[in-house]
Amino acid sequence: MTKAVFCIAQNTVQAESIVNDLVTAGFSNNDISVLFSDKSNSQDFAHEKHTKAPEGAAIGGSVGLGTGAVVGLLAGIGALAIPGVGPFIAAGPIMGALSGAAVGAATGGLAGVLIGLGIPEYEAKRYEGKITGGNALISVHTTNSEAVDLAKKVFEEAHAEDISSTGESSV
């Protein structure tokens, strides 16, 4: 069974640092996900998916991620709007899951999407509030308990908040 380890970064600078630390620790770019609210644009926009790093870096830079280089290297970076919640930037495996889930999320909002990804309801609601408030959700997807422990250690050393792990079925 695939497991995911989640944390909240207080801002995009910390999120980029955590992603860099995860890559340095040996995690694949394809196993790291980042989700944050797009505060750079007040209008909602449709899903736009990119799978190449240069385009991802360009999107990352355009949404206030500084250089966007670290997050821009993650797979599937793009922008999407979750009905009733607003625009978000996502990268990694969570992007594909959110792309499909966003269509049916009008009633459940972001918490409903996160619950659908296997996050327990109480954590999903807490994450929703933090993400819409400007924090970033970071997750690492893995299949073994040693990697779960390593990801938690990286998150703790970076002073991330709300660190948790869960089994997942579809991400």
PyMOL commands that set and color helices and strands:
alter all, ss='L'
color gray80, all
select helices_A, chain A and resi 12-24+29-31+53-62+69-72+93-104+109-116+121-132+145-157
alter helices_A, ss='H'
color red, helices_A
select strands_A, chain A and resi 2-9+32-37+48-49+78-82+86-91+136-142+161-168
alter strands_A, ss='S'
color yellow, strands_A
deselect
rebuild
show_as cartoon
